[in-house]
Amino acid sequence: MSQLRVIVLHGVNLDQLGRRDPGHYGSGSLSELEGTISQYAAELGGRVIFEQTNHEGEYVELLHKAAERGNALILNPGAWTHYAWAIHDALELTGLPAVEVHLSDVKAREAWRHHSVITDLCIGTIAGKGPEGYREALQLLKSHLDQAAQEAAA
């Protein structure tokens, strides 16, 4: 069984949760969301590190350092999801399993939100489930890491 050490990277405008359209994002703040995610991780015996930035280059730098700090990623790049190839390339460099999470159902929104530049590098994508999507992401990562540990031990 592998220890779950997840870096959760929140992208552009996610610091505005609670102010942004609650119909899509809910009414809770980013700190409330992070508290919920921490609780989910603790239930799985894991821990999380949170980062949020509104600067794409900083998001890339956080990805560059991710493998030094954790063994898995949960990414919600916000609008960068749909066009930021630099984030795609930085994610590829991490070599870490990642899950893409979106609070809203991006496929039911504007057409430009339907494409993700990181999906091909992720072991899963969860959208439209609000904070519960982060629980699913943590469970998926834990299962993935446990299976990799079992295969390595065999």
C-alpha positions, 0 to 999 in steps of 0.5 A: 500500500502506497502513502498518498501524497497529493499536490492539488494545483488550483489554477486561474480564478479558483481563488474567487470561489464563493464570488464566482457564479455559484450555479457552476461553482457552488457557494463555498470558498477555496479555503472551504474546498481545501478543508473538504479535500484535506478531510477526504485525503485523511479518510484515505490515510493520505495528505495533500498540499495545496497551491493556487495561482493566477499566473500560468508561468507559476503554475508551470513552475509548480509542476516542475517541482511537483515530483519533489513534493508529492507522488500524485497530482490533482489539477484544476487549471481553470480556463488554462485547461482549454489552451495552455500547452505549456501546462500540458508539457510541464505535466508530462515532465512530472512523470506523476499520475494526475487526475483532472478535476472540474467543479462544473460540468465543462461539457455542458457549458460553452463549446470552447470549454469542451476541449482539454489539453491535459486529458491525454496525460491524466489517469482520469477526468472528473467534472460536474460533481462539485467538491465530491469530484475531489474525493473521487480523484483521491480514490482513483489516485490511491488505487493507481498508486496501490496497484503500482506498488503491488506490481513493483513488489511482484 
